[in-house]
């Protein structure tokens, strides 16, 4: 079994895509694992609606393709790339989820629509400042220049008083979450956070 990467490359924004060798054109089994219907189409053609927990079958030839995907509700997209390239002859399973942009997710958290907590694995945060340097200087939270402004944060902690901010680390500017964690003002990369609705369901968030 091999994987076909046609989804957002960031860890919090991945559709589940697995491919098994086959002899026919590429066939898709597309499942909606979101809570609302989703419209999906390819190459500018007609879209079809997939109800929550339902699956549809789609066939695509090898080559370059585009995807049009939209969940009903106030979401900002789906966890599938808008452009992707397929090889020949595979069966591909895709699990679609809705996503929010980081700014939208933070706004919803400020309104109390979403709650935010640190992830269950290793979590790092930085002091709210920029850091000059080269890329290698910011490759590790535990070493180099980045270590001088970083601290380990306990997993599963509630995150309060959120705001969207930008931070430049070693020449790269990214959107981050400015938040109070354990009573301290910190900057946190969105990949270290989990955004949940009132039912406890997590949502994918992209930059």
C-alpha positions in Angstrom: 0.0 0.0 0.0 1.4 3.4 -0.9 0.3 7.0 0.0 -0.8 9.7 -2.4 -0.1 13.2 -1.1 -2.8 15.4 -2.6 -3.7 17.2 0.6 -2.4 20.1 2.7 1.1 19.3 3.7 0.9 20.7 7.3 0.4 18.1 9.9 -3.0 19.5 11.3 -4.4 19.6 7.7 -4.3 16.2 6.1 -6.9 14.1 4.4 -6.5 10.4 4.9 -5.3 9.2 1.5 -4.1 5.6 0.8 -3.5 4.1 -2.6 -3.5 0.5 -3.6 -2.0 -0.5 -7.0 -4.7 -1.3 -9.6 -4.9 -1.9 -13.4 -7.7 0.6 -14.2 -7.9 4.4 -14.1 -7.6 6.1 -10.7 -10.8 5.5 -8.7 -11.6 7.6 -5.6 -13.7 6.6 -2.6 -14.4 10.0 -1.0 -15.9 10.0 2.5 -17.3 13.0 4.4 -16.2 12.8 8.0 -17.4 16.3 8.8 -20.6 17.3 10.5 -22.2 19.1 7.6 -22.7 18.2 3.8 -19.8 18.9 1.5 -19.8 19.7 -2.2 -16.8 18.2 -4.2 -15.9 18.5 -7.9 -12.9 18.1 -10.1 -11.4 20.0 -13.0 -14.2 22.6 -13.0 -16.9 20.0 -13.7 -20.2 19.5 -11.9 -20.0 19.1 -8.1 -21.8 16.5 -6.0 -23.0 16.7 -2.4 -21.8 14.2 0.1 -23.8 13.9 3.3 -22.0 13.5 6.7 -20.6 9.9 7.1 -21.4 9.1 3.5 -19.1 8.0 0.6 -19.2 8.6 -3.1 -17.1 7.1 -5.9 -15.2 9.2 -8.5 -12.9 8.2 -11.3 -10.0 10.3 -12.6 -7.4 9.7 -15.3 -3.6 10.2 -14.7 -2.3 13.7 -15.0 -2.9 17.2 -13.5 -6.2 17.9 -11.8 -8.0 20.6 -9.8 -10.4 20.1 -6.9 -13.3 22.3 -5.9 -14.5 21.5 -2.3 -16.8 23.4 0.0 -18.4 22.4 3.3 -21.8 23.9 4.2 -21.5 26.3 7.1 -19.0 29.0 7.9 -15.9 27.1 7.0 -12.9 28.2 4.9 -12.3 25.1 2.8 -11.5 21.4 2.9 -8.4 19.4 3.6 -7.6 18.7 0.0 -5.2 20.5 -2.3 -6.8 22.7 -5.0 -4.2 21.3 -7.5 -2.6 17.8 -7.6 -1.1 15.3 -9.9 -2.1 11.6 -10.2 -0.1 8.6 -11.5 -1.8 5.8 -13.3 -4.1 3.1 -11.9 -4.8 3.3 -8.2 -7.7 3.1 -5.8 -7.6 6.1 -3.4 -9.5 6.6 -0.2 -10.0 10.2 0.9 -11.6 11.4 4.2 -12.7 15.0 3.8 -12.9 17.4 6.8 -13.7 21.2 7.0 -10.9 23.6 7.8 -10.7 27.1 9.3 -8.0 29.7 8.5 -6.0 30.5 11.6 -7.4 34.0 11.8 -11.0 32.7 11.6 -10.4 30.1 14.2 -8.9 32.6 16.6 -11.9 34.9 16.1 -14.3 32.1 16.8 -12.3 31.2 20.0 -12.5 34.9 21.1 -16.3 34.7 20.7 -16.5 31.4 22.7 -17.6 29.3 19.7 -14.4 27.2 19.9 -12.2 26.3 22.8 -8.5 25.9 22.5 -6.0 23.7 24.4 -2.4 22.6 23.9 -1.8 19.3 22.1 -1.3 16.0 24.0 2.3 15.6 22.8 5.3 17.9 23.0 4.3 21.6 23.0 6.6 24.6 22.6 5.9 28.3 22.9 8.1 31.4 22.5 8.2 34.8 24.1 6.3 37.4 22.0 9.2 38.8 20.0 10.9 38.4 16.7 14.3 36.6 16.3 16.9 37.4 13.7 19.1 34.7 12.3 19.4 32.1 9.6 17.0 29.1 9.0 19.3 26.7 10.8 19.2 28.9 13.9 15.5 28.2 14.3 15.4 24.5 13.5 15.2 23.3 17.1 13.3 24.7 20.1 15.9 23.1 22.4 19.1 24.4 20.7 20.5 27.4 18.9 19.0 30.9 18.9 15.4 29.7 19.1 16.1 28.0 22.4 16.8 31.4 24.0 13.2 32.5 23.6 11.4 29.1 23.9 9.9 27.2 26.7 8.2 23.8 27.0 4.4 24.0 27.7 2.4 21.4 29.5 0.2 19.3 27.3 -3.6 19.5 27.5 -3.6 23.0 29.0 -6.5 25.4 28.4 -5.5 28.4 26.3 -7.2 31.7 27.1 -7.1 35.4 25.9 -6.2 34.5 22.3 -5.3 36.9 19.5 -3.9 36.5 16.0 -0.4 37.8 15.6 2.6 37.5 13.3 6.1 36.5 14.3 9.4 36.5 12.3 11.8 33.8 13.3 15.1 33.6 11.4 13.7 35.5 8.4 10.4 33.5 8.1 7.2 35.3 9.0 4.2 33.2 10.1 0.9 33.7 11.7 0.8 32.6 15.3 -1.5 32.6 18.3 -0.8 35.1 21.0 -2.2 33.6 24.2 -2.1 33.3 27.9 -0.9 29.9 29.1 -0.4 29.3 32.7 -0.7 33.0 33.4 2.1 33.9 30.9 1.8 35.7 27.6 3.3 33.5 24.9 3.3 33.0 21.1 2.3 29.5 19.9 2.4 27.9 16.5 -1.0 26.7 15.5 0.3 23.1 15.1 0.8 22.9 18.8 -2.9 23.7 19.5 -6.3 21.9 19.2 -9.4 23.9 18.4 -12.7 22.2 19.5 -16.4 23.0 19.2 -18.8 22.8 22.1 -19.3 19.1 21.5 -15.5 18.5 21.8 -14.9 17.8 18.1 -11.5 19.0 16.9 -11.2 21.2 13.8 -8.4 21.5 11.3 -6.7 24.9 11.1 -4.3 26.2 8.4 -2.2 29.3 8.1 
